[in-house]
Amino acid sequence: MSVLVDHARRELELISETPEIIDVYLKVIQSFDELGMSGLSASVAIPTIMELLSLKNLSPLTDSPDEWAHHVENVWGGEGGIWQNRRNGEAFSMDGGKTYYLISDRTKNMNFFKAPNESAKMEVEEEMVAEENELPQPQPEVVETDTPLVELVEVEVKE
């Protein structure tokens, strides 16, 4: 066994993980360890691997039609449907990817999407108010692409 695998086993046992789950984790850690990376190369690889395991995009999203899947009105429930990014499933757009919103970015404008019904919109707004008291509020950022916007959509930022 290697230092890395021994460390992982010990830590997993200390949190009372089941032997079956420990074996699963150790297979992944052993595979990584077999790459023989130095501390420097591992420090670069680990964040990239984490992003990929989290289904995140490594380069900026684009408005390429191949990158966006359209969910029709009867699936989304809202007028005109909605677009979801294939490279990052938490990215949604109302204009085919020219502008988009990340679901994890809930401190920004949740009203970017027109809720299919008013009660759903109210639930989202109530959740935002509860979270505003708990989370620091980052400044809104603009997501830009090289393709000019066909139509500007006014987005209200709730403060």
C-alpha positions as MATLAB code, in Angstrom:
seq = 'MSVLVDHARRELELISETPEIIDVYLKVIQSFDELGMSGLSASVAIPTIMELLSLKNLSPLTDSPDEWAHHVENVWGGEGGIWQNRRNGEAFSMDGGKTYYLISDRTKNMNFFKAPNESAKMEVEEEMVAEENELPQPQPEVVETDTPLVELVEVEVKE';
ca = [
       0.000    0.000    0.000;
       1.010    3.593   -0.520;
       1.053    6.463    1.948;
      -1.959    8.004    0.166;
      -4.032    4.801    0.211;
      -3.090    4.071    3.834;
      -4.066    7.610    4.822;
      -7.417    7.329    3.007;
      -8.231    3.977    4.607;
      -7.406    5.285    8.084;
      -9.505    8.444    7.651;
     -12.487    6.533    6.256;
     -12.343    4.028    9.098;
     -12.233    6.879   11.644;
     -15.575    8.158   10.349;
     -16.990    4.605   10.531;
     -17.493    4.247    6.797;
     -18.653    0.784    5.750;
     -16.020   -1.607    4.360;
     -17.822   -1.731    1.001;
     -17.730    2.038    0.608;
     -14.112    2.177    1.801;
     -13.194   -0.265   -0.991;
     -14.925    1.949   -3.575;
     -13.065    5.053   -2.412;
      -9.756    3.207   -2.241;
     -10.101    2.003   -5.852;
     -10.357    5.618   -6.992;
      -7.519    6.760   -4.743;
      -5.322    3.827   -5.822;
      -5.935    4.733   -9.502;
      -4.920    8.314   -8.808;
      -1.885    7.187   -6.805;
      -0.737    4.943   -9.691;
      -0.373    8.038  -11.872;
       2.704    8.834   -9.805;
       2.118   12.559   -9.704;
       4.344   14.841   -7.691;
       2.857   17.208   -5.150;
       2.853   20.027   -7.704;
       1.181   18.096  -10.521;
      -1.320   16.570   -8.078;
      -2.199   20.040   -6.781;
      -3.136   21.000  -10.343;
      -4.915   17.743  -11.194;
      -7.066   17.448   -8.066;
      -9.126   20.646   -8.609;
      -9.651   19.691  -12.266;
     -10.766   16.194  -11.295;
     -13.128   17.705   -8.689;
     -14.691   19.968  -11.327;
     -15.152   17.061  -13.729;
     -16.625   14.808  -11.046;
     -19.039   17.637  -10.226;
     -20.100   17.843  -13.906;
     -18.725   21.390  -14.222;
     -17.404   22.984  -17.396;
     -13.658   23.650  -17.583;
     -13.894   26.388  -20.210;
     -16.504   29.144  -20.614;
     -19.928   28.173  -21.873;
     -20.809   29.388  -25.343;
     -24.031   30.049  -27.203;
     -23.323   27.260  -29.708;
     -26.603   25.460  -30.491;
     -24.829   22.122  -29.913;
     -24.258   23.164  -26.322;
     -27.890   23.865  -25.394;
     -30.940   21.578  -25.157;
     -34.376   23.145  -25.486;
     -37.099   22.032  -23.073;
     -40.463   22.754  -24.649;
     -43.301   24.547  -22.892;
     -45.092   21.400  -21.747;
     -41.890   20.187  -20.023;
     -40.838   23.533  -18.549;
     -44.323   24.874  -17.998;
     -43.439   28.404  -19.001;
     -44.096   30.257  -22.213;
     -41.539   29.529  -24.924;
     -39.785   26.763  -22.996;
     -36.263   27.041  -21.637;
     -32.730   26.072  -22.691;
     -30.400   23.950  -20.527;
     -26.681   23.660  -21.128;
     -25.371   20.197  -21.988;
     -21.890   20.878  -20.542;
     -23.151   22.312  -17.259;
     -26.627   21.158  -16.305;
     -27.142   23.990  -13.841;
     -26.932   26.618  -16.606;
     -30.312   27.721  -17.980;
     -31.131   30.284  -20.644;
     -34.190   31.932  -22.102;
     -32.382   32.911  -25.331;
     -30.494   29.810  -26.456;
     -27.365   30.542  -24.422;
     -26.687   34.166  -25.304;
     -27.295   34.889  -21.630;
     -27.682   32.291  -18.923;
     -28.196   31.722  -15.243;
     -26.525   29.158  -12.943;
     -28.895   27.560  -10.445;
     -26.145   27.497   -7.803;
     -25.922   31.279   -8.078;
     -29.111   31.798   -6.067;
     -27.983   35.038   -4.469;
     -28.302   36.661   -7.879;
     -31.575   37.114   -9.699;
     -33.943   34.156   -9.283;
     -36.525   36.057  -11.329;
     -34.449   35.503  -14.468;
     -36.924   32.758  -15.228;
     -40.582   33.519  -15.472;
     -42.133   30.972  -13.142;
     -44.850   28.850  -14.778;
     -47.306   29.951  -12.107;
     -47.369   32.676   -9.495;
     -47.224   30.317   -6.492;
     -43.950   28.824   -7.747;
     -42.579   32.348   -8.191;
     -43.589   33.254   -4.637;
     -41.852   30.153   -3.208;
     -38.623   31.121   -4.993;
     -38.833   34.696   -3.712;
     -39.516   33.538   -0.125;
     -36.507   31.203   -0.290;
     -34.350   34.080   -1.509;
     -35.423   36.319    1.371;
     -34.547   33.588    3.892;
     -31.152   33.025    2.306;
     -30.301   36.741    2.057;
     -29.969   36.857    5.830;
     -27.560   33.900    5.846;
     -25.250   34.458    2.876;
     -22.920   37.301    1.901;
     -24.250   39.046   -1.183;
     -21.823   39.058   -4.143;
     -22.017   41.738   -6.795;
     -23.977   40.709   -9.916;
     -21.845   39.818  -12.919;
     -22.653   39.942  -16.604;
     -22.137   36.819  -18.685;
     -21.061   37.799  -22.181;
     -20.536   35.869  -25.401;
     -19.045   36.883  -28.741;
     -22.450   36.643  -30.419;
     -24.508   39.857  -30.189;
     -27.830   39.622  -28.410;
     -30.845   39.466  -30.654;
     -33.092   40.684  -27.882;
     -32.205   42.302  -24.572;
     -34.002   40.887  -21.559;
     -34.325   43.133  -18.559;
     -33.293   41.301  -15.421;
     -34.313   42.556  -12.007;
     -31.793   41.965   -9.218;
     -33.513   41.496   -5.887;
     -31.701   43.320   -3.090;
];
